[in-house]
Amino acid sequence: MSNLQVKLEAWIDDVNRENSNTIQLIEKFLDRMFFLIKWAGIPFVVYLLFEISKW
């Protein structure tokens, strides 16, 4: 249990640092996620516009 507590304290210290590895990993993940949403969403919106224009 103390091993887990030491790891948790090290992780909390990492999160509280200015150049945190955890925060950088979350930032990279979110950047990639929004990039995929943007580039997958643009063709979908264009498709919807074409479908609506057929009415």
C-alpha positions in Angstrom: 0.0 0.0 0.0 2.8 2.4 0.8 4.3 1.8 -2.7 1.0 3.0 -4.2 0.9 6.0 -1.9 4.5 6.9 -3.0 3.5 6.7 -6.7 0.4 8.7 -6.1 2.4 11.4 -4.3 4.9 11.5 -7.1 2.1 11.9 -9.6 0.5 14.7 -7.6 3.9 16.5 -7.5 4.2 16.0 -11.2 0.8 17.5 -11.9 1.6 20.5 -9.7 4.9 21.3 -11.5 4.9 24.0 -14.2 6.2 21.7 -16.9 4.2 18.6 -15.9 4.5 15.5 -18.0 1.0 14.5 -17.2 -0.4 17.8 -18.4 1.7 17.6 -21.6 0.3 14.2 -22.3 -3.3 15.3 -21.8 -2.6 18.4 -24.0 -1.2 16.1 -26.9 -4.2 13.8 -26.5 -6.7 16.7 -26.7 -4.9 18.3 -29.7 -5.1 15.1 -31.6 -8.7 14.5 -30.7 -9.8 18.0 -31.8 -7.8 17.6 -35.0 -9.6 14.4 -35.8 -13.0 15.9 -34.9 -12.3 18.9 -37.1 -11.2 17.0 -40.2 -13.9 14.3 -39.8 -16.6 16.9 -39.2 -15.9 19.1 -42.3 -16.8 16.4 -44.8 -19.8 15.4 -42.8 -21.1 19.0 -42.8 -20.5 19.3 -46.6 -22.4 16.0 -47.0 -25.3 17.4 -44.9 -25.4 20.6 -47.0 -25.6 18.5 -50.2 -28.4 16.4 -48.8 -30.3 19.4 -47.6 -30.0 21.1 -51.0 -31.6 18.1 -52.7 -34.9 18.9 -50.9 
